[in-house]
């Protein structure tokens, strides 16, 4: 009877503790989901309960060290509550970018974001955890002999089993996202960049390359490439535009694809530790202005490549693709302009959030051309028709986005060229698979197109003929690095000219 009484007290202790964690921390990761689908809501609830079961496992093991637990846990609880306030109110994504901002932001800047609501929430969390431990100060400490210890082991196993089943299923949710964000912040980048020893140069002038990096756009969903829906109404009317239908990449997610696209790394390179050369490092050396304007939070696999640009602007670094308040890609154009005041060479890279799931969140309502659209972040709650409709609506948005850039470049006196390439494709129900990071050919055929101005056409007639001749060729994403070096006429640098689409 005495053992049962102690077990009952122990269960009550950890249940109430989990309720406090839920209210002040974890629910913040769920409140911004669309709650329109019964099936989706059931899945969200199951995900939430599994996450808490895994948390119980870690908390119980931690509570075995009674004195350390009672001193440390309240501090962690309050700190996590303070972070969750911004997830609740601003739908911020807690990742490496947010962790960097927290660690590196000056105190005077941090003070500016403190509001009465924030102070109230934090004080409430302090009061709640203080009263909890005061009320349970005589609580019997956890024991490896308790049945809850066995349950906690299963809780911890749940974390690894779910993560193994679906990558980042828990790691992107509070409080795990804080821990893994800190790990990523202090981890060294995967890519090791070479320095350019050669004195490279170019005799070209007044050349402006606009490189647009898309996200999850597959080639066969562009009406330019024969898709049965008119997903590219504006681009189809543009002259001087060539679409390449047969581009291949083996890398089906951004962290792997971008480091390869933006360097001289070949898709066939097996040695992950071999140093590579950033495209921007070469162009900087040849006195190009290199400018990055991005709408994706940076990952460590390509962060150093991005910062090899002379200027970097991240427009919405605290909201990732997980956030429902993520800026739309048209916001990128607020930071993009054409400057005819001087004749220097320049490359501007625009990195889009593109067609990343959750598709509805990538566009505004007026771009919902194809209906019905998805109503839940849980794929299983929507029909195949709705998912593809929502995806195709993001292509309509892309068409509008690229058309605006092209129309702006038309007004320029510079030799202007736009190269658009998606980092990878997307799987849309083939063989029962969805989204990217899938070993399916649909994820390995990204959209790619080139537009050039009349001024560019007059100055590079041979290169334009080569572009037209190669539009139906099968090419790998290796082409990008060597093609840009080639069109920039970089001298005294050894590159693979045969890989260039202009050669």
Buried (B, 14 or more C-beta within 10 A) or exposed (E): EEEEEBBEBBBEBBEEBBEBBBBBBBBBBBEBBBEEBEEBBEBBEEBBEBBBBBBBBBBBBBBBEEEEBBEEBBEBBBBBBBBBBBBBBBBBBBBBBBBBBBEEEEEEEEEEEEEEEBEEBBEEBBEBBEEBBEEBEEBBEBEEEBEBBEBBBEBBEBBEEBBEEEEEBBBBBBBBBBBBBBEBBEEEBBBEBBEBEEEBBBEBEBBBBBBBBBBBBBBEBBBBBEBEBEBBEBBBEBEBBBBBBBBBBBBBBBBBBBBBBBBBBBBEEEEEEEEBBBBBBBBBBBEBBBBBBBBBBBBBBBBBBBBBBBEBBBBBBBBBBBBBEBBBBBBBBEEBEBEEEEEBBBBBBBBBBBBBBBBBBBBEEEBBBBEEBBBBBBBEBBEEBBBBBBBBBBBBBBBBBBBBBBEBBBEBEBBBBBBBBBBBBBBBEEEEBBBBBBEBBBBBBBBBBBBBBEBBBEBBEEBBEBBEEBBEEEBBBBBBBBBBBBBBBBEEBEBBEEBBBBB
